[in-house]
Amino acid sequence: MTQEIEEREELALETVSDADVTMVNDVEESSMVATISFPGYDELDDRKVLRSVQDVFKKFDYGDTTNISNQFKDTDSLAVYAKNTMADIRAVRSKADINQLVHQAAAMSRFWYLGDTIDKALKAGSYGANAAHKLAVAWNMSDPYIYQIRAVATRLTPVDCYLLGIRGLDSTHLRKLAQVQDDATRKAIITTFVSACHDTSDPTKIMQAKKLFIAAINIKKALSTIDATTTNPDGDKVNDEDLPQEYVAVLNQISQWGKKLKKVMDEHSLEELFNASGNFYMPASAQDAETRLNDVKEAAESLKRVCMNTRNELDDIIREMDSLALVELNTDADALP
């Protein structure tokens, strides 16, 4: 009986994962985020601010600034004060940033442990039929959410969640990542993102890597849907004489464009572009340095123009796909072949 329940749960997990094609965005789910109220002008004055600063900077003493020239005899002593102050600020900011990153990583790892506990408890089979649904009702969550959080535990590891969490990803990203069923593809998406983010020295690079990560998940899910609907069970193109030619033509075109976009939007090639761009510099001592630098700028401008034109074409494609979503069955027999 336990094995039968487990098999039904696994089937439900696969079914919901395939059916849920919601695109990943960059917003953490509300149930995971605490609401913090910001103070207003009516709640603060200069004395309260000073006390707050002194709570953080234990040795800070604002002192008497009326005779400030007695404190700093020359600009050198003032420069020393400024440098020491900036060092203190950097130290506090660094500690705060480290704490935030470590806490985020621990929170995402804790999310994995939650999923693992739920998964093992439901697989134990002691709750009877429809246990996942019963849990969803009692927890006030949706059935897909239960299956997705279990998928995080079965398809990711605590280390995966920690490494992704410390780089700024949240539980929404983990749940959607866990819906990528192919193990090799899922691992490639993870390792590409982790490898692209070594430290916090370049926020722009981290932002680019995060966008690439989200795009990779969305593309994999969308293309897998295209592959599933535009091929027959043998993996060939749709081509059935009994089907309307308009149906065959549109599905084959969608499949072809899906493959083209898959090749262009490959996460590894994009990572190579971002890395090359982010690491580029031209030393003045290089041969024909100014000419070479201009070559790069002209090439970048050309690629930018291609991307801008392509974006316009993609907007046209999106509009066409939106129009397909509005098509209804045609009851006019004369319109059918």
C-alpha positions in Angstrom: 0.0 0.0 0.0 2.8 2.4 0.9 4.5 1.7 -2.5 1.3 2.3 -4.3 0.8 5.7 -2.6 4.4 6.7 -3.3 4.0 5.9 -7.0 0.8 8.0 -7.2 2.6 10.9 -5.4 5.6 10.6 -7.9 3.2 10.6 -10.8 1.4 13.6 -9.5 4.7 15.4 -9.1 5.7 14.8 -12.7 2.3 15.8 -14.0 2.1 19.1 -12.1 5.7 19.9 -13.0 5.0 19.4 -16.7 1.7 21.3 -16.6 2.9 24.3 -14.6 4.6 26.5 -17.3 4.5 29.7 -15.3 7.5 31.8 -16.2 10.0 32.7 -13.5 10.2 36.3 -12.5 12.5 38.1 -10.1 10.1 38.4 -7.2 10.2 36.3 -4.1 7.0 34.7 -3.0 5.2 36.8 -0.4 5.0 34.0 2.2 8.8 34.0 2.5 9.3 37.8 2.9 8.9 39.6 6.2 7.4 43.1 6.1 9.7 45.8 7.7 8.2 49.2 8.4 10.4 52.2 7.6 10.5 55.1 10.0 9.3 58.5 9.0 10.3 62.1 9.9 7.7 62.1 12.7 9.5 59.2 14.4 13.1 60.5 14.3 15.2 63.4 15.4 18.9 64.1 15.3 19.5 62.7 18.8 17.8 59.4 18.0 19.9 59.1 14.8 23.1 59.7 16.8 22.2 57.0 19.3 21.5 54.6 16.5 24.9 55.4 14.9 26.6 54.9 18.3 24.8 51.5 18.7 26.5 50.3 15.5 29.8 52.2 15.8 30.6 51.5 19.5 33.6 53.9 19.7 32.1 56.7 17.7 32.0 60.0 19.6 30.6 63.0 17.6 32.1 65.4 20.2 32.0 69.2 20.2 32.3 70.6 16.7 32.2 74.3 17.8 36.0 74.4 18.1 36.7 71.9 15.3 39.9 73.6 14.3 41.4 72.5 17.6 40.7 68.9 16.8 42.3 69.0 13.4 45.4 71.2 13.3 45.9 70.7 9.5 44.5 69.0 6.5 46.7 65.9 7.1 45.0 65.2 10.4 41.6 65.8 8.9 42.5 63.3 6.1 43.5 60.7 8.7 40.1 61.2 10.4 38.3 60.8 7.0 40.3 57.7 6.1 39.7 56.0 9.4 36.0 56.9 9.3 35.7 55.4 5.8 37.4 52.2 7.0 34.9 51.9 9.9 32.0 52.4 7.5 33.4 49.7 5.1 33.9 47.3 8.0 30.3 47.7 9.2 28.9 47.5 5.7 31.0 44.4 5.0 29.8 42.7 8.1 26.2 43.6 7.3 26.5 42.3 3.7 28.1 39.1 4.9 25.4 38.5 7.4 22.7 39.2 4.8 24.3 36.7 2.3 24.9 34.0 4.9 21.3 34.4 6.2 19.9 34.2 2.7 21.9 31.1 2.0 20.8 29.4 5.2 17.2 30.3 4.5 17.3 28.6 1.1 19.0 25.6 2.6 16.3 25.5 5.3 13.8 25.6 2.4 15.4 22.4 1.1 15.1 20.7 4.5 11.4 21.7 4.7 10.8 20.1 1.3 12.7 17.0 2.2 10.8 16.6 5.5 7.4 17.0 3.7 8.5 14.6 0.9 9.6 11.9 3.3 6.5 12.3 5.5 4.1 12.0 2.5 6.0 9.1 1.1 5.7 7.2 4.4 2.1 6.6 3.4 0.6 7.0 6.9 -1.8 9.8 5.9 -3.9 7.9 3.5 -5.0 8.9 0.0 -4.7 12.5 -1.3 -2.2 13.3 1.5 -0.6 16.1 -0.5 -4.0 17.8 -1.1 -4.9 17.5 2.6 -1.6 19.1 3.5 -2.2 21.9 1.0 -5.6 22.6 2.5 -4.3 22.6 6.1 -1.3 24.8 5.1 -3.5 27.1 3.0 -1.2 26.5 0.0 -2.0 25.2 -3.5 -1.5 21.6 -4.6 1.2 22.6 -7.1 3.2 24.4 -4.4 3.3 21.2 -2.4 4.6 19.2 -5.4 7.1 22.0 -6.3 8.6 22.2 -2.8 9.0 18.4 -2.8 10.7 18.6 -6.2 13.3 21.0 -4.6 14.2 18.3 -2.2 14.3 15.5 -4.7 16.0 17.3 -7.6 18.3 19.7 -5.8 20.7 19.3 -2.9 21.3 21.4 0.3 24.6 22.5 -1.3 22.8 23.6 -4.5 20.4 25.7 -2.4 23.1 27.2 -0.3 25.3 28.2 -3.3 22.3 29.7 -5.1 21.0 31.4 -2.0 24.2 33.1 -1.1 24.3 34.5 -4.7 20.9 36.1 -4.2 18.4 33.6 -5.6 15.3 32.8 -3.6 12.7 30.0 -3.1 10.8 31.0 -6.2 13.9 30.4 -8.3 14.5 27.1 -6.5 10.9 25.8 -7.1 11.0 26.7 -10.8 14.5 25.3 -11.2 13.4 22.0 -9.7 10.8 21.7 -12.5 13.6 21.2 -15.1 13.3 17.5 -15.2 16.5 16.6 -17.1 19.3 16.2 -14.5 22.1 17.2 -16.8 20.3 20.3 -18.0 19.4 21.3 -14.5 22.9 20.8 -13.2 24.3 22.8 -16.1 22.1 25.8 -15.3 23.2 25.7 -11.7 27.0 25.3 -12.4 26.9 28.0 -15.0 25.3 30.5 -12.6 27.6 29.5 -9.7 30.7 29.8 -11.9 29.7 33.2 -13.1 29.4 34.7 -9.6 32.7 34.4 -7.7 32.2 37.4 -5.4 30.4 40.7 -4.9 32.9 42.9 -6.5 30.9 43.4 -9.7 27.1 43.7 -9.1 26.5 44.2 -12.8 28.0 40.8 -13.5 25.9 39.2 -10.8 22.8 40.8 -12.3 23.6 39.6 -15.8 24.2 36.1 -14.5 20.9 36.1 -12.6 19.0 37.2 -15.7 20.8 34.5 -17.7 19.8 31.9 -15.0 16.1 33.0 -15.2 16.2 33.1 -19.0 17.7 29.6 -19.1 14.9 28.1 -16.9 12.1 29.9 -18.9 13.6 28.9 -22.2 14.1 25.2 -21.2 10.5 25.0 -20.0 9.0 26.8 -23.0 11.1 24.8 -25.5 10.3 21.5 -23.8 6.6 22.4 -24.2 7.2 23.2 -27.9 9.0 19.9 -28.4 6.2 17.9 -26.7 3.5 19.5 -28.8 5.2 19.7 -32.2 6.5 16.2 -32.6 4.9 12.8 -32.9 5.7 9.9 -30.5 8.6 8.9 -32.8 10.2 12.3 -32.5 9.6 13.3 -36.1 8.0 16.5 -37.4 4.2 16.7 -37.6 3.2 15.4 -41.0 -0.1 13.6 -41.2 -2.1 13.7 -44.4 -5.3 13.4 -42.4 -4.6 16.6 -40.6 -5.3 20.1 -41.9 -2.3 21.5 -43.7 -2.6 24.8 -41.8 -2.3 22.9 -38.6 0.8 21.0 -39.8 2.4 24.2 -41.2 2.0 26.3 -38.0 3.2 23.6 -35.7 6.3 22.9 -37.9 7.1 26.6 -38.1 6.8 27.0 -34.3 9.1 24.0 -33.8 11.7 25.3 -36.3 11.7 28.7 -34.6 11.9 27.1 -31.2 15.1 25.3 -32.3 16.6 28.4 -33.7 16.0 30.4 -30.5 17.3 27.5 -28.4 20.6 27.6 -30.3 20.9 31.4 -30.0 19.9 31.6 -26.4 22.2 28.8 -25.2 23.2 29.7 -21.7 26.8 28.7 -22.2 27.4 30.8 -25.3 25.7 33.8 -23.6 28.0 33.3 -20.5 31.0 33.4 -22.8 29.8 36.7 -24.3 29.1 38.2 -20.9 32.5 37.0 -19.5 34.4 38.3 -22.5 32.6 41.7 -22.4 33.0 42.0 -18.6 36.7 41.2 -18.6 37.7 43.3 -21.6 40.2 46.1 -21.4 42.8 47.5 -23.8 46.2 48.5 -22.4 47.6 51.7 -23.9 50.9 49.9 -24.4 49.3 47.4 -26.9 50.2 47.7 -30.6 47.8 50.1 -32.3 45.9 50.2 -29.1 43.6 53.1 -30.1 42.7 51.4 -33.4 42.1 48.1 -31.8 39.9 49.7 -29.2 37.9 51.4 -31.9 37.5 48.1 -33.7 35.9 46.6 -30.5 33.6 49.6 -30.1 32.5 49.4 -33.8 31.8 45.7 -33.5 29.9 46.2 -30.3 27.8 48.9 -31.9 27.1 46.6 -34.9 26.0 43.7 -32.6 23.8 46.1 -30.7 22.1 47.2 -33.9 21.5 43.6 -34.8 20.1 42.9 -31.4 17.8 45.9 -31.6 16.5 44.9 -35.0 16.1 41.3 -33.7 14.2 42.6 -30.7 11.7 44.3 -33.0 11.3 41.0 -35.0 10.8 39.1 -31.8 8.1 41.5 -30.8 6.4 40.7 -34.1 6.7 37.0 -33.3 5.3 37.5 -29.8 2.3 39.3 -31.3 1.7 36.5 -33.8 1.8 33.9 -31.0 -0.6 36.0 -29.0 -3.0 36.0 -31.9 -2.8 32.2 -32.1 -3.9 32.1 -28.5 -7.1 33.9 -29.6 -8.0 31.5 -32.4 -11.3 29.6 -32.0 -12.5 26.5 -33.7 -13.8 27.2 -37.2 -17.3 25.8 -37.7 -17.5 26.8 -41.3 -17.0 23.5 -43.2 -16.0 25.4 -46.4 -13.0 26.7 -44.6 -11.6 23.2 -43.9 -9.6 21.3 -46.5 
